[in-house]
Amino acid sequence: MDAGVSYSIGEISDLCIKAARGCGKPWGLAEEVGWAIRWLVRAGWPGPDRLALILSGKDGVCPVTLGVAVADSGQVTLLDTAGSVAEPLLLLPFLSRLAPKGRALRVSIEERPFRVTAFGTDVGMPIPISGAVRVTGDAAMPPTRPPHTRVEQITPEAYEILNEMAARTYAPASEMSRQRGAGAGLVDND
């Protein structure tokens, strides 16, 4: 990956979905990963880099699995029993689904408070790499920033990890598939 290359949010989201599938996540969870990465990237956060760490087998509660459970059930009390969440940044998109209309959800990671809305968050860097996450109520909306439309900052290491995991979803070439027209065939005359 070139340092000067930028990717569309759709390109990165698709790569993350394939990477999640390549790690054995079911389709529904992989689609949720793609949505969460789009939310994070639009808000200006390094979601793809943090996802690469999670899919590489980082210890702790999976933020995507927990996030889906909390968002689907509406039960923020699930966070109280979860313990230390690995890469809690990836949990924020799912909490955004619970933000009251026109208001923000008051959240803390390791007792560090911030707000989450349907469109982003006012949490500042650095975000802990693991920790307990709590929802403590709702709050006024923080100022909003214009959404990002491209991903300029994804580390080459994260891109490589995600690409390797995505490659696990590709079907291997076989003689039968080539005879049926897959690939360039026996003669490449393009």
Backbone torsions as a table, in degrees:
resi	resn	phi	psi	omega
1	MET	NA	129.6	176.3
2	ASP	-73.9	144.5	178.7
3	ALA	-64.9	-28.7	-176.6
4	GLY	-90.1	2.5	-176.9
5	VAL	-83.9	139.1	171.2
6	SER	-120.4	152.9	-176.5
7	TYR	-120.9	150.4	174.7
8	SER	-72.4	158.3	178.3
9	ILE	-61.6	-36.8	178.0
10	GLY	-62.6	-41.8	178.6
11	GLU	-61.6	-45.6	-179.1
12	ILE	-68.3	-41.6	178.4
13	SER	-59.7	-45.8	179.1
14	ASP	-62.1	-41.8	177.9
15	LEU	-60.8	-42.9	-179.3
16	CYS	-67.3	-36.7	176.4
17	ILE	-63.0	-47.7	179.6
18	LYS	-62.8	-39.4	179.2
19	ALA	-63.5	-42.1	178.2
20	ALA	-63.3	-41.9	176.8
21	ARG	-63.9	-40.2	179.5
22	GLY	-64.2	-22.5	177.1
23	CYS	-91.7	4.6	176.3
24	GLY	93.1	6.7	177.1
25	LYS	-70.3	140.4	177.0
26	PRO	-65.0	160.2	-176.3
27	TRP	-53.6	-45.2	-178.0
28	GLY	-60.3	-43.8	179.0
29	LEU	-68.5	-37.5	177.6
30	ALA	-62.9	-40.2	177.0
31	GLU	-64.0	-38.4	176.6
32	GLU	-63.8	-37.8	175.8
33	VAL	-58.9	-47.2	179.8
34	GLY	-59.7	-44.0	178.5
35	TRP	-63.1	-44.2	-179.0
36	ALA	-62.7	-40.1	179.2
37	ILE	-65.9	-41.3	176.6
38	ARG	-59.6	-44.7	180.0
39	TRP	-60.0	-47.3	-178.2
40	LEU	-64.8	-44.1	-178.5
41	VAL	-64.9	-42.6	178.1
42	ARG	-61.2	-31.8	179.0
43	ALA	-84.4	-2.9	176.2
44	GLY	88.9	23.3	-176.9
45	TRP	-107.6	154.2	-177.4
46	PRO	-81.1	57.4	-178.4
47	GLY	-58.0	-46.2	-178.8
48	PRO	-61.1	-38.9	179.4
49	ASP	-64.4	-42.5	-179.7
50	ARG	-69.8	-35.2	177.4
51	LEU	-64.0	-40.9	179.0
52	ALA	-57.2	-38.3	178.4
53	LEU	-66.6	-43.7	180.0
54	ILE	-63.1	-47.0	-177.0
55	LEU	-70.4	-18.0	176.7
56	SER	-80.5	-2.6	174.8
57	GLY	100.0	32.6	177.9
58	LYS	-64.7	140.5	-179.5
59	ASP	-72.4	149.8	178.1
60	GLY	121.1	173.4	178.9
61	VAL	-68.4	133.0	-180.0
62	CYS	-68.3	121.1	-178.1
63	PRO	-67.5	-28.0	-179.3
64	VAL	-72.8	-47.8	179.2
65	THR	-61.5	-45.4	178.3
66	LEU	-64.8	-43.3	-179.7
67	GLY	-60.8	-42.8	178.2
68	VAL	-63.4	-43.2	179.9
69	ALA	-62.3	-43.3	-179.2
70	VAL	-67.8	-47.0	-178.0
71	ALA	-65.4	-41.1	-179.0
72	ASP	-69.1	-36.9	-177.1
73	SER	-90.5	-23.1	-174.7
74	GLY	73.8	10.0	-176.5
75	GLN	-97.6	92.4	178.6
76	VAL	-67.8	-14.6	178.1
77	THR	-65.4	-18.0	175.0
78	LEU	-60.5	-28.4	178.5
79	LEU	-66.5	-33.9	-177.0
80	ASP	-64.0	-30.1	-177.9
81	THR	-100.2	-2.8	-174.8
82	ALA	-73.6	-30.8	-176.0
83	GLY	82.6	-145.7	-176.7
84	SER	-79.6	121.3	-179.3
85	VAL	-94.7	128.6	176.0
86	ALA	-74.5	133.8	179.0
87	GLU	47.1	64.8	-176.4
88	PRO	-62.1	-14.7	174.9
89	LEU	-54.8	-37.6	-178.1
90	LEU	-71.1	-11.6	177.8
91	LEU	-82.8	-26.1	-173.0
92	LEU	-58.7	-41.4	178.6
93	PRO	-57.9	-36.8	-178.7
94	PHE	-71.3	-36.2	176.6
95	LEU	-67.2	-28.8	179.7
96	SER	-60.9	-27.4	179.2
97	ARG	-66.7	-19.8	-177.8
98	LEU	-97.1	-4.1	-179.2
99	ALA	-65.3	131.2	178.6
100	PRO	-62.0	147.8	-179.3
101	LYS	-57.6	127.0	178.6
102	GLY	75.8	6.2	-179.8
103	ARG	-132.9	176.1	178.3
104	ALA	-115.0	157.6	174.0
105	LEU	-94.2	130.7	177.9
106	ARG	-86.1	121.9	-174.1
107	VAL	-131.0	154.6	171.7
108	SER	-138.4	143.5	172.0
109	ILE	-117.7	117.8	-177.5
110	GLU	52.2	47.2	177.2
111	GLU	67.7	11.1	177.3
112	ARG	-97.0	108.8	-173.2
113	PRO	-81.6	149.9	174.0
114	PHE	-163.7	179.7	-178.9
115	ARG	-120.9	147.4	177.3
116	VAL	-125.7	130.8	176.0
117	THR	-116.6	179.8	177.0
118	ALA	-62.9	-20.0	-172.8
119	PHE	-113.3	-8.9	-177.5
120	GLY	169.1	-161.6	-176.0
121	THR	-149.4	158.1	176.3
122	ASP	-105.9	16.5	177.2
123	VAL	-66.6	141.6	178.8
124	GLY	-100.8	164.1	178.1
125	MET	-81.7	156.9	-7.5
126	PRO	-84.0	146.6	175.3
127	ILE	-90.4	132.8	-179.7
128	PRO	-54.9	147.7	180.0
129	ILE	-79.9	-14.4	171.8
130	SER	-160.5	158.3	178.3
131	GLY	159.6	169.6	177.9
132	ALA	-75.9	138.0	-179.9
133	VAL	-116.8	134.3	179.8
134	ARG	-133.7	145.4	170.9
135	VAL	-106.3	126.1	-174.5
136	THR	-114.6	9.4	178.5
137	GLY	135.6	-161.6	177.3
138	ASP	-117.4	167.6	-174.6
139	ALA	-151.7	173.5	175.4
140	ALA	-66.4	155.6	179.9
141	MET	-67.6	136.2	172.3
142	PRO	-77.8	163.7	175.1
143	PRO	-60.0	144.6	-179.2
144	THR	-102.5	152.6	176.5
145	ARG	-110.2	155.1	175.5
146	PRO	-64.4	142.0	-177.7
147	PRO	-69.5	147.7	174.2
148	HIS	-77.9	149.6	178.4
149	THR	-118.7	-10.9	-179.5
150	ARG	-133.7	157.2	176.9
151	VAL	-107.4	106.1	177.9
152	GLU	-95.7	-23.4	-175.5
153	GLN	-115.7	93.7	168.4
154	ILE	-135.3	126.9	-175.8
155	THR	-66.7	147.3	177.7
156	PRO	-57.8	-35.0	179.6
157	GLU	-63.8	-46.0	179.8
158	ALA	-64.5	-42.8	179.5
159	TYR	-60.4	-42.8	179.6
160	GLU	-64.6	-43.8	178.5
161	ILE	-60.3	-48.7	-179.0
162	LEU	-62.9	-40.0	179.5
163	ASN	-64.9	-42.3	178.6
164	GLU	-63.0	-41.4	179.3
165	MET	-68.3	-38.7	178.1
166	ALA	-64.1	-34.5	-178.4
167	ALA	-64.3	-20.4	177.9
168	ARG	-66.4	-16.0	-178.8
169	THR	-89.2	-9.2	-175.9
170	TYR	-81.0	137.8	177.9
171	ALA	-75.9	136.9	178.7
172	PRO	-69.8	148.3	177.5
173	ALA	-70.2	144.5	175.7
174	SER	-136.6	163.6	179.0
175	GLU	-61.4	-39.1	-179.4
176	MET	-65.0	-41.9	-179.2
177	SER	-66.0	-36.0	178.2
178	ARG	-67.0	-40.5	179.6
179	GLN	-65.2	-28.0	-179.9
180	ARG	-88.6	5.1	172.5
181	GLY	108.0	0.7	178.2
182	ALA	-74.1	145.2	177.7
183	GLY	73.3	-159.8	-176.4
184	ALA	-82.9	-11.0	-179.5
185	GLY	80.0	-165.1	-177.8
186	LEU	-76.4	-29.7	178.8
187	VAL	-123.1	121.5	178.3
188	ASP	-97.8	101.5	-176.8
189	ASN	-113.9	21.7	178.5
190	ASP	-73.1	NA	NA
